[in-house]
Amino acid sequence: MSDHEYVPKSKFGKWFNDRLPLLSLASHLTDYPTPKNLNYWWTFGGILTFCLITQIVTGLTLAMHYIAHADMAFESVEHIMRDVNYGWLIRYIHSNGASMFFLAVYIHIFRSLFYGSYKSPREVIWIIGIIIYLLMMAAAFMGYVLPWGQMSFWGATVITNLFSAIPLVGEGIVTWLWGGYSVDNPTLTRFFTLHYLIPFLILGLVVLHIWALHVPGNNNPVGIDVKKPSKDTVPFHPYIVIKDGFALLMFMIVFAFFIFYTPNILGHADNYIEADPLVTPAHIVPEWYLLPFYAILRSVPDKLLGVVAMLSAILILAALPWLDTSKIRSAVFRPLYKQFYWILVADVLILGYVGAMPAEGLYLLIARVATAYYFLHFLVILPVLGLKEKTLPIPLSITESVLGGSPNLATAKNKESLNN
Amino acid sequence: MKNFLRILFLIISIGCVSFNSYSAEKIEYLKTDWSFKGLFGKFDRGALQRGYQVYTEVCSSCHSMKYLSYRNLSEKGGPEFTVEQAKAIAASFEVKDGPNADGEMFIRPGKLSDKFVMPYENVKAAQAANGGAYPPDMSVLVKARGGGANYIYSLLQGYEDPPAGVTLDDGVYYNKFMYGNKIKMANQLSDGLVEYADGTQATIEQMSKDVTTFLMWTAEPHLEARHQMGFKVIVYLIILTILVYFSMKKIWSRIETEV
């Protein structure tokens, strides 16, 4: 991978590096040639790493005080909030951290969609990313169950019951998942175990994600291949490190605002009521980041088909590198795709909104239209667009696109400057 | 910087969507100026102490407060009774302890380390005494209701005669702020119900405000510390962000590209 052979200066360094090339790895990471035109949408990879580490560190601390038992979980969370030193801070970082993690991952995913980062040769990076996203949803869902509030309990009941839609073996699978005949203590303890495990799986996949990224190198806003290292690239350190750091600090300000001033706004009030299997909440809603998929689930009248639709909505993303037939990566040079991209963004936001509303009347109608459009976008619009669309001329190099001076760039430049 | 405005806009719009979605059922609650709102919001010490009095004399005969201990009453950021006052308060309650060396349970005066005494032995006893309805524990009640402090404050003042056509069963009361308007708790507050030691007029409105402030504290005992730390953290982050911004500009000036 490294573009030049790294030789440690000290004798010990050389001795060690010959046996375990950690120093070579560090050298590769700092020197890693990065396109110099990356905009701030590219900083979310670093932000996500920060989110993951934050969740793991705060989660470990919480796990020292939390008790995974149906009779004591709620109380132990209150113990953390009241009596553990700075327990309130750690818990609020962790609970809001989940939301910030998803906020960042959605921006990260939509950045990929806009700039075509999933296209050849980056399909494997993309698919690993989708697996990470799936694991994140599983981890977040199970984490939300742990405080054993009303929404924890009923959310767990609704989601696990989805598996009962599977023909023949569905009921058996649900009983197996629950460890009993209803959501109860065995469900809680296994959710806690898995909630503890998954972040480390994610961590491993993040390493693979970054490894796979370092093979072809970063995509960039212009979406063309860059020669590395060249005038088009800068070394990762210090250029990208400081830029990511700056963006991370901006992100942390927003994060801090949620933690310190509105720590419960992204949660649901019902989750401060201890779980009661005999009382069903008026509305069972998942956390905001799952709402678009919840809307898709509910927009299909048949339970099994609803579950299939919901899963397909996520898994269809994994097929994206092959569904999108366009050879041009960046939406900057795809005027039509760009418009459909923003319609898709609006569509997902609408799905999220109706996901939080009762599934009836106008809301249900909107959910159905939005669901249909979601699939239409990936299954029809993208494949057709790639074949039909008249794209703008692309520059030959990043330097050319940044500095101008190419005759075929006249049209592209204006568009591109919007995104820099 | 334009990109940041865009990101910020996106964050705000997502925030608004999720926020709106949770406050879908809008009822106009009564509002009052809560001292604990805002960047520097703190509890009004007097209101907390008066609120504790209302809770003890009115609410606590039915509503438990199981996550609080008497020691909390003298802790920083709370009603801040003196330790002596808190000890006296604790001692005024009878706590069941034991078993002692003879294997007997016994009654002793409360200590600072004791949890608030429960009004009923168990949930069933509470239901039996209240026409089948369980008076919810009040420790996190403010956070457990969608409208938060405004909701509790309104509910306490929301009792009125049912409109024509609404029939109420025995033990059910009409409250305009209750979900479905039917509540199993009778109106508890009346002007002059408690006698405040500090001479404050005990109007229904005043008592509602005081006890709601108290309940906000019981739900968020570290609210003041949170606000104070939050301000420092955000100021620190902003200063650091500015410094890093200029460092970044300096470093990137070696390259002809704009950051």
Boltz contact constraints between the chains, C-beta under 6 A:
constraints:
  - contact:
      token1: [A, 36]
      token2: [B, 255]
      max_distance: 6.0
  - contact:
      token1: [A, 36]
      token2: [B, 257]
      max_distance: 6.0
  - contact:
      token1: [A, 39]
      token2: [B, 3]
      max_distance: 6.0
  - contact:
      token1: [A, 40]
      token2: [B, 3]
      max_distance: 6.0
  - contact:
      token1: [A, 78]
      token2: [B, 67]
      max_distance: 6.0
  - contact:
      token1: [A, 82]
      token2: [B, 221]
      max_distance: 6.0
  - contact:
      token1: [A, 88]
      token2: [B, 222]
      max_distance: 6.0
  - contact:
      token1: [A, 234]
      token2: [B, 255]
      max_distance: 6.0
  - contact:
      token1: [A, 238]
      token2: [B, 251]
      max_distance: 6.0
  - contact:
      token1: [A, 242]
      token2: [B, 248]
      max_distance: 6.0
  - contact:
      token1: [A, 242]
      token2: [B, 251]
      max_distance: 6.0
  - contact:
      token1: [A, 243]
      token2: [B, 248]
      max_distance: 6.0
  - contact:
      token1: [A, 245]
      token2: [B, 244]
      max_distance: 6.0
  - contact:
      token1: [A, 246]
      token2: [B, 244]
      max_distance: 6.0
  - contact:
      token1: [A, 246]
      token2: [B, 245]
      max_distance: 6.0
  - contact:
      token1: [A, 246]
      token2: [B, 248]
      max_distance: 6.0
  - contact:
      token1: [A, 249]
      token2: [B, 237]
      max_distance: 6.0
  - contact:
      token1: [A, 249]
      token2: [B, 240]
      max_distance: 6.0
  - contact:
      token1: [A, 249]
      token2: [B, 241]
      max_distance: 6.0
  - contact:
      token1: [A, 249]
      token2: [B, 244]
      max_distance: 6.0
  - contact:
      token1: [A, 252]
      token2: [B, 237]
      max_distance: 6.0
  - contact:
      token1: [A, 253]
      token2: [B, 237]
      max_distance: 6.0
  - contact:
      token1: [A, 256]
      token2: [B, 233]
      max_distance: 6.0
  - contact:
      token1: [A, 256]
      token2: [B, 234]
      max_distance: 6.0
  - contact:
      token1: [A, 260]
      token2: [B, 226]
      max_distance: 6.0
  - contact:
      token1: [A, 260]
      token2: [B, 230]
      max_distance: 6.0
  - contact:
      token1: [A, 261]
      token2: [B, 230]
      max_distance: 6.0
  - contact:
      token1: [A, 269]
      token2: [B, 144]
      max_distance: 6.0
  - contact:
      token1: [A, 269]
      token2: [B, 145]
      max_distance: 6.0
  - contact:
      token1: [A, 269]
      token2: [B, 146]
      max_distance: 6.0
  - contact:
      token1: [A, 272]
      token2: [B, 140]
      max_distance: 6.0
  - contact:
      token1: [A, 272]
      token2: [B, 143]
      max_distance: 6.0
  - contact:
      token1: [A, 272]
      token2: [B, 144]
      max_distance: 6.0
  - contact:
      token1: [A, 273]
      token2: [B, 144]
      max_distance: 6.0
  - contact:
      token1: [A, 288]
      token2: [B, 18]
      max_distance: 6.0
  - contact:
      token1: [A, 353]
      token2: [B, 17]
      max_distance: 6.0
  - contact:
      token1: [A, 356]
      token2: [B, 21]
      max_distance: 6.0
  - contact:
      token1: [A, 402]
      token2: [B, 257]
      max_distance: 6.0
